[in-house]
Amino acid sequence: MTYHTPMFTLTMSTKGQFTLPRAVREALKLRPGCKVEGTVDDKGRLILVPALYEPEQLLEDRPAVNRVLSVEEMNEVIHSAADRGRL
């Protein structure tokens, strides 16, 4: 495993908060308001991963689609797909 920043230590405040060192925030391109997803692995290690994109940002470069379906048309497509075993 290659690390791009030196190992660092975090201290939890009385409110349960941590502050990431500036070098880490800059390396991860984190700004105020950025979200970080976390989990604990089977060895009890805390793993934090920046959530750099909001869901709407993932779709903003998508080509425009110029079609509109009514609710009834959407239901028809869903039922058709279900009938074919596609759902």
Order of alpha helices (4+ residues) and beta strands (2+ residues): alpha-beta-beta-alpha-alpha
